[in-house]
Amino acid sequence: MAEENGETKAGGGKGLMIVLIALIVILLLAVGVGGYLLVSSGVLNGQQTEQQVQKAEAGDSNEMYKTAINDLVLNITNAKGREKLMKLSFHIKSTEPTIEKIVEEYKPEIVDAVIAQISSRSSEELLTVGGKALLKEELMEDINNIINEVTSGNDDVKRNNVKNILFTTFVIK
């Protein structure tokens, strides 16, 4: 009986070795296929990535220009449906030198986008850090869309040039 047990243990070791070798071969094949896909998609062979294209759209300049939207007073509701007042002011940071003129000329469109974004949220959501961050992102996207649309005929104004929104007044009462 002892001999039979010894033979069983030795046979189990060979099976384990075959499984390990098979797993190593499969892993090497997976790494090879993944590398091939990365090279063929252009990520590893020097072609432009999406981030580089976006950077080229908005210019290579590190200079930032600011303009302000001041003292908007808005009605918002809380979760219980009670109305509250909100006072909001913010700066728009952009790579476009003429951003102040563009914002002044198309201020009604921008204010309308701000009102639409604020109206779709409750006061509780806007008071959270995450809610403010989400509002910033969506305002930046909306303002970029407005500026892209109104300056589409002007090749001097680069697309997606608004890079940040900075809240200077954010009061809910």
C-alpha positions in Angstrom: 0.0 0.0 0.0 2.8 2.4 0.8 4.2 1.9 -2.7 0.9 2.7 -4.3 0.6 5.9 -2.3 4.2 6.9 -3.4 3.4 6.3 -7.1 0.2 8.4 -6.8 2.1 11.4 -5.4 4.8 11.2 -8.1 2.1 11.1 -10.9 0.3 14.2 -9.5 3.5 16.2 -9.7 3.8 15.6 -13.4 0.2 16.7 -14.0 0.8 19.9 -12.1 4.0 20.6 -14.1 2.1 20.2 -17.4 -0.7 22.6 -16.2 1.9 25.2 -15.2 3.7 25.0 -18.5 0.4 25.3 -20.4 -0.5 28.4 -18.3 2.9 30.0 -19.0 2.4 29.4 -22.8 -1.1 30.9 -22.7 0.3 33.9 -20.8 3.1 34.5 -23.3 0.6 34.3 -26.2 -1.7 36.8 -24.4 1.2 39.3 -23.9 2.2 38.9 -27.5 -1.3 39.5 -28.9 -1.7 42.5 -26.6 1.6 44.0 -27.7 0.7 43.5 -31.4 -2.7 45.2 -30.9 -1.1 48.2 -29.1 1.5 48.6 -31.9 -1.1 48.2 -34.7 -3.4 50.7 -33.1 -0.7 53.4 -33.1 -0.3 53.8 -29.4 3.3 52.6 -29.3 4.6 53.6 -32.7 4.5 57.4 -32.3 1.1 58.3 -33.8 -0.9 61.1 -32.2 -3.1 60.1 -29.3 -6.5 61.8 -28.6 -4.9 63.9 -25.9 -2.3 65.3 -28.3 -5.0 66.1 -30.8 -7.0 68.0 -28.2 -3.9 69.9 -27.1 -3.3 70.9 -30.7 -6.9 72.1 -31.0 -6.5 74.4 -28.1 -3.1 75.6 -29.0 0.3 74.9 -27.5 0.5 78.1 -25.6 0.6 77.9 -21.8 -0.8 81.4 -21.5 -4.2 81.5 -19.9 -6.7 84.3 -20.2 -9.6 85.0 -17.9 -13.0 86.6 -18.0 -15.8 86.8 -15.4 -19.5 86.2 -15.2 -20.6 88.0 -12.1 -23.5 88.1 -9.7 -26.0 85.7 -11.2 -29.0 85.2 -8.9 -30.9 82.0 -9.5 -33.9 80.1 -8.1 -33.2 76.5 -7.1 -35.2 73.9 -5.1 -34.1 71.5 -2.4 -35.1 67.9 -2.2 -38.4 68.8 -0.4 -39.4 71.2 -3.3 -38.8 74.4 -1.3 -37.3 77.2 -3.3 -34.0 78.8 -2.4 -31.9 81.6 -3.9 -28.4 81.1 -5.2 -25.8 83.7 -6.0 -23.1 82.6 -8.4 -20.1 84.3 -9.9 -17.3 82.5 -11.8 -14.2 83.1 -13.9 -13.6 81.3 -17.2 -10.0 80.4 -17.9 -9.1 80.0 -21.6 -6.2 79.7 -24.0 -8.0 82.1 -26.3 -6.7 85.7 -26.1 -10.1 87.2 -27.2 -12.1 85.2 -24.7 -13.3 88.3 -22.9 -14.8 89.8 -26.1 -16.4 86.4 -27.1 -18.0 85.9 -23.6 -19.3 89.5 -23.5 -20.8 89.2 -27.0 -22.4 85.8 -26.3 -23.2 86.3 -22.6 -26.9 85.6 -23.0 -26.2 82.1 -24.4 -23.7 81.3 -21.7 -26.0 82.6 -18.9 -28.8 80.5 -20.4 -26.6 77.4 -20.2 -25.7 78.2 -16.6 -29.4 78.5 -15.7 -30.2 75.2 -17.4 -27.4 73.4 -15.5 -28.3 74.9 -12.1 -32.0 74.3 -12.6 -31.5 70.6 -13.2 -29.9 70.2 -9.7 -31.1 70.3 -6.1 -29.5 72.6 -3.6 -28.3 69.5 -1.6 -26.4 68.3 -4.7 -24.8 71.6 -5.4 -23.6 71.9 -1.8 -21.5 68.8 -2.1 -17.9 68.8 -3.4 -18.8 66.3 -6.0 -21.8 68.3 -7.1 -19.7 71.4 -7.6 -17.0 69.5 -9.5 -19.7 67.9 -11.8 -21.2 71.4 -12.3 -17.8 72.8 -13.3 -17.2 70.0 -15.8 -20.6 70.3 -17.4 -20.5 74.1 -17.5 -17.0 74.0 -19.1 -18.4 71.5 -21.7 -21.5 73.7 -22.4 -19.5 76.9 -22.7 -16.9 75.2 -25.0 -19.8 74.0 -27.2 -21.3 77.5 -27.3 -18.0 79.2 -28.2 -17.2 76.5 -30.8 -20.6 77.0 -32.4 -20.5 80.8 -32.5 -16.9 81.0 -33.7 -17.1 78.1 -36.2 -16.5 80.4 -39.1 -13.5 82.0 -37.5 -10.4 79.9 -38.0 -8.4 82.1 -35.6 -10.3 80.9 -32.6 -9.3 77.4 -31.6 -11.8 74.8 -30.6 -12.3 73.8 -26.9 -10.3 76.7 -25.6 -12.0 76.9 -22.2 -9.8 75.0 -19.8 -11.3 75.7 -16.3 -14.2 77.3 -14.5 -13.3 79.0 -11.1 -16.2 79.7 -8.8 -15.7 83.1 -7.0 -19.1 83.3 -5.4 -21.2 80.3 -4.6 -23.9 81.1 -2.0 -27.2 79.2 -1.4 -29.7 80.7 1.0 
